[in-house]
Amino acid sequence: MQWAGTQGLRSLRRVLAAPARGWSEKPGKPSVVLLIAALAVAAALLLPTTYLVIRAAGAGLETWELLWRVRILEILVRTLSLIGAVTTASILLAVPMAWLTVRTDLPFRTAWAVLAALPLVIPSYVAGFIVVVALGPRGMLQKMLDGPFGVDRIPDIYGFPGATLTLTLLSYPYVLLTVRSAFLRMDPSLEEVSRGLGRNPWATFLGVILPLLRPAIAAGGLLVALYTLADFGAVSLLRYETFTWAIFLQYESALDRGLGAVLSLVLVGVALAIVAGEILTRGRSRYYRSSPGAARSVVRVRLGNWRWPALTFCATLVAASLILPMSILVFWAVRGIAAGEPLLLLWAAARNSLYVSGLAALAAVVAAMPIAILSVRYPGMLSGLLERTAHIGFALPGIAIALALVFFGANYAPILYQTTGLLILAYVVLFISAALGAVRASLLQVSPNVEEAARGLGRTPLTVFTSVTLPLVRPGIISGASLVFLLTMKELPATLILGPIGFKTLATSIWSAASEAFFAQAAAPALLLILVSSAPLAFFMLRERK
């Protein structure tokens, strides 16, 4: 029996580590239509980078020499430190939450999953202000401790601690959604083999589940890293100087946009390095089920005495990332309404936000699909290059992308200038990375043998894709679309610059009030943004389970 168990464990390890059949060999050639579609998407995504290259090339040698100043290198180190801390903390929070809400008998699993994902809709500039109001000097926490305990000073929240806390609570849902999607697609047969060989749930999680989750964790971690790299709102309010802050100051001053373009290109380089790291992390192992027969239903892990610690973990995370910010917003919104703040204009802004966010989610998923298929089914130099191209926009400041599209729209496509179409293009450039990561992680779990069997029955490639592949990757599509939708709802710089004249969204309404320190006026649209976004998110996540 011991020999059989040892042999079983070795077989299990070989299954987990084996490369995908056909991946280590020369892959087949993709269709011309697929290549043209992927190249067309990549060309559109490269427009902002092309603009930055043109601007940077026009900068003098003295501008490039500024990159080697100690101050610039210090900002780069601070940026990379923040990225590492936020990404690590987000993974440590999201993976247990995803496992608890998908694979255990945790009470109210779906409710916890939806609540834990909602911080995605909170703009970073709103979250930064909330952290300052709650934890800053003379903030709400200090005032609560001053009366009964006489505490007149609490640790400083500004700088690295505050920025890390704020961005972690906003960013962990990226990992949560992609890992949940992977859990829902994962075949439980390997877990059953592991448990049948006498391994306890913890050993099964570390030895079987975690390796299978590697693409999803890497995809979610990539989104967190790129989001942290490009964030401006939270780091500026919490006084933590990063590369993005320096770039915004350069563009805002309008004195030397060449330096801003050079700094943005450095940001592109950092983003490409992060994407390369993600590709190396996920490896080339296969993550789909290779054994014949129907997939078995999931047997949920019984938490037993661990139910209460699990509920405490979920409640603490949701309270810190959602309930506390919502409570502070409600407090300020009530004060604003009591002071006579008008609310009728908010409904038009909400309608515009829903309209452009829905279009952006659809366009981003459609644009990401050919690149995801090339990356998974036809790995190679070209597909890898196209995949890296798709991630560049997510790392760039929205203002850089918006100004690039203003340049191309005004000079080469005036019919698109100041239209919703150009705004949607900006959203796709910014957020296609979110759609690509989720769709790719889901596609990795679909065995190519299923598609080969359908083609063997005489079906055309398009029929195979629509009738076989598309239904199987639906969880990834839903997850990616929800991410793009929520990111678009709160996007600010691109909307301010590229929106048609008089076009107001909830994000621009919040910024207009918050930038003038009228937070009572900004609280109502911030609350409405969260409430409006929560319904589609709940719908996406409920559909994901079907």
C-alpha positions in Angstrom: 0.0 0.0 0.0 2.8 2.4 0.8 4.5 1.5 -2.5 1.2 2.2 -4.3 0.7 5.5 -2.5 4.2 6.6 -3.5 3.7 5.6 -7.1 0.4 7.5 -7.1 2.0 10.7 -5.7 4.7 10.4 -8.4 2.1 10.1 -11.1 0.2 13.0 -9.7 3.3 15.2 -9.8 4.0 14.1 -13.4 0.5 15.1 -14.4 0.9 18.6 -12.8 4.4 19.2 -14.2 3.9 17.7 -17.7 4.0 20.1 -20.6 0.9 20.5 -22.8 0.8 17.9 -25.6 1.9 19.7 -28.7 3.2 22.8 -26.9 6.7 21.6 -26.6 6.6 20.6 -30.3 6.2 23.0 -33.2 2.7 24.3 -33.0 0.4 24.5 -36.0 0.0 27.7 -38.0 -2.8 30.1 -37.0 -5.3 31.1 -39.6 -4.8 34.3 -41.6 -8.0 35.8 -40.1 -6.8 35.3 -36.6 -3.4 36.8 -37.4 -4.9 39.8 -39.1 -7.3 40.4 -36.2 -4.5 40.2 -33.6 -2.2 42.4 -35.5 -4.9 45.0 -36.1 -5.6 45.1 -32.3 -1.9 45.4 -31.5 -1.5 48.3 -34.0 -4.3 50.2 -32.3 -2.9 49.5 -28.9 0.5 50.8 -29.9 -0.7 54.3 -30.9 0.0 55.8 -27.5 3.5 54.3 -27.3 4.2 55.5 -30.9 3.2 59.0 -29.8 5.5 58.8 -26.7 8.4 57.6 -28.9 7.9 60.6 -31.3 7.8 63.0 -28.4 10.8 61.5 -26.6 12.8 61.4 -29.9 12.2 65.1 -30.2 13.6 65.7 -26.7 17.2 66.9 -26.4 20.1 64.9 -25.1 20.0 66.9 -21.8 16.5 65.6 -21.2 17.6 61.9 -21.5 20.5 62.6 -19.2 18.1 63.6 -16.4 17.1 59.9 -16.2 20.5 59.1 -14.5 20.0 61.6 -11.7 19.9 60.1 -8.2 16.4 61.6 -7.7 14.9 59.7 -10.6 16.5 56.5 -9.5 15.2 56.9 -6.0 11.6 57.4 -7.4 12.1 54.2 -9.5 13.1 52.2 -6.4 10.1 53.6 -4.4 7.8 52.6 -7.3 9.1 49.1 -7.5 9.0 48.7 -3.7 5.3 49.7 -3.7 4.5 47.3 -6.5 6.1 44.4 -4.7 4.4 45.1 -1.4 0.9 45.6 -2.9 1.1 42.6 -5.3 2.3 40.3 -2.5 -0.4 41.5 0.0 -3.1 41.3 -2.6 -2.3 37.6 -3.5 -2.1 36.7 0.2 -5.6 38.1 0.7 -7.3 37.0 -2.5 -6.3 33.4 -2.8 -7.7 32.3 0.6 -10.9 34.3 -0.1 -11.3 32.7 -3.5 -10.8 29.2 -2.1 -13.3 29.9 0.8 -16.0 31.2 -1.5 -15.7 28.4 -4.2 -14.4 25.2 -2.6 -15.7 25.2 1.0 -19.0 25.1 2.8 -18.6 28.7 4.0 -22.0 30.2 4.8 -23.2 32.9 2.3 -20.3 32.1 -0.1 -21.7 34.1 -3.0 -22.5 37.1 -0.9 -19.0 37.2 0.5 -17.5 36.9 -3.0 -19.6 39.8 -4.3 -18.8 42.0 -1.3 -15.1 41.2 -1.5 -15.0 42.2 -5.2 -16.8 45.5 -4.8 -13.7 47.6 -3.7 -12.8 47.5 -7.4 -15.3 50.2 -8.1 -13.9 52.6 -5.5 -11.6 55.2 -7.3 -8.2 55.5 -5.8 -8.5 59.2 -5.3 -11.6 58.6 -3.2 -10.0 55.8 -1.3 -6.9 57.9 -0.6 -9.1 60.7 0.9 -11.0 58.2 3.0 -7.8 56.8 4.4 -6.6 60.3 5.3 -10.0 61.2 6.9 -10.1 58.0 8.9 -6.4 57.3 9.8 -4.6 60.6 9.2 -3.7 63.3 11.8 -6.8 64.5 13.7 -8.7 61.9 11.7 -11.7 59.9 12.8 -9.7 57.2 14.6 -7.5 59.6 16.5 -10.6 61.6 17.6 -12.2 58.3 18.8 -9.1 57.4 20.9 -8.5 60.9 22.2 -11.6 61.2 24.4 -11.6 57.9 26.4 -7.9 57.2 26.2 -6.2 60.5 25.8 -4.4 59.5 22.6 -3.4 62.8 20.9 -1.2 61.2 18.2 -1.2 58.0 16.1 1.4 56.6 13.7 1.7 58.6 10.5 -0.4 57.0 7.7 1.3 59.1 4.9 4.0 57.6 2.7 4.7 54.0 2.0 2.3 52.4 4.7 -0.7 54.4 3.7 -0.2 53.9 0.0 0.4 50.2 0.5 -2.7 49.8 2.6 -4.9 51.8 0.3 -3.8 50.1 -3.0 -3.9 46.6 -1.5 -7.6 47.1 -0.4 -8.4 48.4 -3.8 -6.4 45.9 -5.8 -6.8 42.4 -4.3 -10.1 41.9 -6.2 -8.1 41.6 -9.4 -6.6 38.4 -8.1 -9.8 37.3 -6.5 -11.8 37.4 -9.7 -9.2 35.6 -11.8 -8.5 32.9 -9.2 -12.3 32.4 -8.7 -12.6 31.9 -12.4 -9.8 29.3 -12.4 -11.4 27.5 -9.4 -14.7 27.3 -11.2 -13.0 25.8 -14.3 -10.7 23.4 -12.4 -11.4 19.7 -12.6 -11.5 18.3 -9.1 -10.4 14.8 -10.0 -6.7 15.5 -9.2 -7.7 16.8 -5.8 -9.7 13.6 -5.2 -6.7 11.5 -6.2 -4.5 13.4 -3.7 -7.0 13.0 -0.9 -7.5 9.4 -1.8 -3.7 8.9 -1.3 -4.1 10.1 2.3 -3.0 13.8 1.9 -4.8 16.2 4.1 -6.7 19.3 2.7 -3.7 21.6 3.4 -1.2 19.4 1.7 -3.6 19.0 -1.3 -4.0 22.7 -1.5 -0.2 23.3 -1.6 0.7 20.3 -3.7 -2.2 20.2 -6.2 -4.5 23.2 -6.2 -1.8 25.9 -5.9 0.2 24.7 -9.0 -3.0 24.6 -11.0 -3.8 28.1 -10.0 -0.5 29.5 -11.1 -1.7 31.1 -14.4 -4.6 32.8 -12.6 -2.5 34.1 -9.7 0.1 35.3 -12.2 -2.6 37.0 -14.3 -4.2 38.7 -11.3 -0.8 39.6 -9.8 0.1 41.2 -13.2 -3.0 43.4 -13.1 -2.3 44.5 -9.5 1.3 45.3 -10.4 0.4 47.3 -13.5 -2.5 49.1 -11.6 -0.1 50.1 -8.8 2.5 51.2 -11.4 0.0 53.5 -13.1 -1.9 54.8 -10.1 -1.9 58.5 -9.3 -4.8 59.3 -7.1 -3.9 57.3 -3.9 -0.1 58.0 -4.0 -0.6 61.7 -4.5 -3.1 62.1 -1.6 -0.9 60.0 0.6 2.3 61.8 -0.4 4.2 58.8 -1.7 6.2 59.9 -4.7 6.2 57.4 -7.6 7.0 57.5 -11.3 3.4 58.2 -12.2 3.2 61.2 -9.9 6.4 62.7 -11.5 4.9 62.1 -15.0 1.7 63.9 -14.0 3.6 66.9 -12.7 5.5 67.1 -16.0 2.3 67.0 -18.1 0.5 69.4 -15.8 3.2 72.0 -15.9 3.2 71.7 -19.8 6.7 73.2 -19.7 8.6 70.0 -20.9 6.4 67.3 -22.3 9.4 65.7 -23.8 10.6 64.8 -20.3 7.1 63.5 -19.5 7.3 61.3 -22.6 10.7 60.0 -21.6 9.5 59.1 -18.2 6.5 57.4 -19.6 8.7 55.3 -21.8 10.6 54.2 -18.7 7.2 53.2 -17.3 6.6 51.2 -20.4 9.9 49.4 -19.9 9.0 48.6 -16.3 5.6 47.3 -17.5 7.3 45.0 -20.1 9.6 43.7 -17.4 6.7 42.9 -15.2 4.9 41.1 -18.0 8.0 39.1 -18.8 8.2 38.1 -15.1 4.6 37.0 -15.2 5.2 34.9 -18.3 8.2 33.2 -16.7 6.2 32.6 -13.5 3.3 30.8 -15.2 5.6 28.6 -17.2 4.4 26.3 -20.1 2.7 23.5 -18.2 -0.8 22.5 -19.1 -3.7 23.2 -16.8 -6.5 21.4 -18.5 -7.9 18.0 -17.8 -6.2 15.3 -19.9 -7.9 12.1 -18.6 -11.0 10.8 -20.4 -14.5 10.8 -19.0 -16.8 13.4 -17.6 -15.6 15.9 -15.1 -16.7 15.2 -11.5 -18.7 17.6 -9.4 -16.8 19.5 -6.7 -16.9 18.1 -3.2 -16.8 21.1 -0.9 -14.4 21.1 2.0 -16.1 21.1 5.4 -14.6 23.8 7.5 -15.8 22.4 10.8 -14.2 24.3 13.7 -12.4 26.5 11.2 -15.7 28.0 10.1 -15.6 30.9 12.6 -12.0 31.9 11.8 -12.9 31.8 8.1 -15.9 34.0 8.7 -13.8 36.4 10.8 -11.3 36.7 7.9 -14.0 37.4 5.4 -15.8 39.9 7.6 -12.5 41.7 8.5 -11.5 42.0 4.9 -14.9 43.2 3.7 -15.2 45.7 6.6 -11.8 47.2 5.9 -12.1 47.4 2.1 -15.8 48.2 1.7 -17.9 48.8 4.8 -15.6 51.4 6.4 -15.3 53.4 3.1 -19.0 53.2 2.5 -19.8 54.4 6.0 -17.6 57.4 5.6 -19.1 58.2 2.3 -22.6 57.9 3.7 -21.7 60.3 6.5 -20.5 62.9 4.1 -23.3 62.3 1.7 -25.9 62.9 4.4 -24.1 66.1 5.3 -24.2 67.2 1.7 -27.9 66.4 1.2 -28.7 68.2 4.5 -26.9 71.2 3.1 -29.0 71.2 0.0 -26.7 69.5 -2.6 -28.6 68.9 -5.9 -28.9 65.2 -6.9 -30.9 65.3 -10.2 -27.7 65.8 -12.4 -26.3 62.6 -11.0 -28.7 60.3 -12.9 -27.5 61.6 -16.3 -23.9 61.0 -15.2 -24.8 57.5 -14.0 -26.4 56.8 -17.4 -23.3 58.0 -19.3 -21.0 55.9 -17.0 -23.1 52.7 -17.6 -23.2 53.3 -21.4 -19.5 53.8 -22.0 -18.5 51.1 -19.5 -20.7 48.5 -21.1 -19.3 49.4 -24.6 -15.7 49.3 -23.3 -16.2 45.9 -21.6 -17.6 44.4 -24.8 -14.9 46.0 -27.0 -12.0 44.9 -24.7 -13.1 41.3 -24.5 -13.6 41.1 -28.3 -10.2 42.7 -28.9 -8.4 40.4 -26.3 -9.8 37.2 -27.8 -7.5 36.8 -30.9 -4.4 37.7 -28.8 -5.4 35.2 -26.1 -6.0 32.4 -28.6 -2.6 33.1 -30.3 -0.8 33.2 -26.9 -2.3 29.9 -25.7 -2.7 27.8 -28.8 0.2 29.1 -30.9 3.0 30.1 -28.5 6.0 31.7 -30.0 7.9 34.9 -30.5 5.0 36.7 -32.4 2.3 35.7 -30.0 4.5 36.6 -27.0 5.2 40.0 -28.5 1.5 40.7 -29.2 0.7 39.7 -25.6 3.2 42.1 -24.2 1.8 44.8 -26.4 -1.6 44.4 -24.9 -0.3 45.0 -21.3 1.5 48.3 -22.1 -1.5 50.5 -21.8 -2.5 49.3 -18.3 0.9 50.6 -17.0 0.7 54.0 -18.6 -0.9 57.0 -17.0 -4.4 57.8 -18.4 -3.3 61.3 -19.3 -0.5 60.0 -21.5 -2.8 57.7 -23.4 -5.5 60.4 -23.7 -3.0 63.0 -25.0 -1.6 60.5 -27.5 -5.1 59.8 -28.9 -5.9 63.5 -29.0 -2.8 63.9 -31.2 -3.8 61.1 -33.6 -7.5 62.0 -33.6 -6.9 65.6 -34.4 -4.3 65.0 -37.0 -5.2 61.7 -38.7 -8.9 60.9 -37.8 -10.7 64.1 -37.2 -14.1 62.3 -37.6 -13.3 60.5 -34.3 -12.1 63.5 -32.4 -14.3 64.5 -29.4 -16.5 61.4 -30.0 -17.5 58.5 -27.8 -15.7 56.2 -30.2 -12.3 57.7 -29.4 -13.1 57.5 -25.7 -13.9 53.8 -26.0 -10.6 53.2 -27.9 -8.8 54.8 -24.9 -10.6 52.5 -22.5 -9.7 49.5 -24.5 -6.0 50.5 -24.7 -6.0 51.1 -20.9 -7.9 48.0 -19.8 -7.5 45.3 -22.4 -4.9 43.8 -20.1 -7.6 43.0 -17.6 -9.7 41.2 -20.2 -6.7 39.3 -21.7 -5.4 38.0 -18.3 -8.8 36.5 -17.4 -9.6 35.1 -20.8 -6.1 33.6 -21.2 -6.2 31.9 -17.8 -9.6 30.4 -18.7 -8.4 29.3 -22.1 -5.4 27.5 -20.6 -7.8 25.2 -18.8 -9.6 24.1 -22.1 -7.9 21.1 -23.6 -7.0 21.5 -27.3 -8.1 17.9 -27.7 -11.7 19.0 -27.4 -11.3 21.4 -30.2 -9.5 18.8 -32.3 -12.3 16.4 -31.8 -14.8 19.0 -33.0 -12.7 19.7 -36.1 -12.5 16.0 -36.7 -16.3 16.0 -37.0 -16.1 18.4 -40.0 -16.8 21.6 -38.2 -15.2 24.8 -39.4 -12.8 26.8 -37.1 -15.4 29.5 -36.6 -18.0 26.9 -35.6 -15.6 25.2 -33.3 -14.8 28.5 -31.6 -18.4 29.6 -31.2 -19.9 26.2 -30.2 -17.1 24.6 -28.2 -14.4 27.0 -27.1 -16.5 30.1 -26.3 -18.8 28.3 -23.9 -15.9 26.7 -22.1 -14.1 30.0 -21.6 -17.2 31.8 -20.5 -16.1 32.2 -16.9 -12.9 34.0 -18.0 -14.9 36.2 -20.4 -17.3 37.2 -17.7 -14.5 37.8 -15.3 -12.6 39.9 -17.8 -15.6 41.9 -18.9 -16.5 42.7 -15.3 -13.0 43.9 -14.6 -13.0 46.2 -17.6 -16.5 47.5 -16.8 -15.5 48.4 -13.2 -12.2 50.0 -14.3 -14.0 52.1 -16.9 -16.6 53.2 -14.4 -14.0 54.9 -12.3 -11.5 56.0 -15.0 -10.9 59.7 -14.8 -8.0 61.3 -16.9 -9.0 59.7 -20.2 -12.7 60.7 -19.6 -11.8 64.3 -18.8 -9.6 64.8 -21.8 -11.4 62.6 -24.5 -15.0 62.9 -23.5 -17.3 64.9 -25.8 -18.1 68.4 -24.8 -20.5 68.4 -21.8 -20.1 64.6 -21.3 -20.3 64.0 -17.5 -19.7 60.7 -15.8 -19.8 59.7 -12.2 -16.0 59.8 -12.1 -15.8 63.3 -13.5 -18.5 64.5 -11.1 -16.6 63.1 -8.1 -13.4 64.7 -9.3 -15.0 68.1 -10.0 -16.2 68.2 -6.4 -13.2 66.6 -4.7 -10.6 68.7 -6.5 -12.2 71.7 -4.9 -12.3 70.0 -1.4 -16.1 69.8 -1.5 -16.2 66.2 -0.3 -19.8 66.5 0.9 -20.6 67.2 -2.7 -18.4 64.4 -4.0 -19.7 61.7 -1.6 -23.1 61.3 -3.3 -21.8 60.5 -6.8 -19.1 58.3 -5.2 -21.8 56.3 -3.4 -23.9 56.1 -6.6 -20.9 54.9 -8.5 -20.4 52.0 -6.0 -24.1 51.2 -6.0 -24.5 51.3 -9.8 -21.5 49.1 -10.3 -22.4 46.6 -7.6 -25.5 45.3 -9.5 -23.6 44.4 -12.8 -20.8 42.9 -10.7 -23.2 40.7 -8.8 -24.8 39.7 -12.1 -21.4 38.8 -13.7 -20.4 36.7 -10.7 -23.7 34.9 -10.5 -23.6 34.1 -14.2 -20.0 32.9 -13.8 -21.2 30.1 -11.6 -23.6 28.8 -14.1 
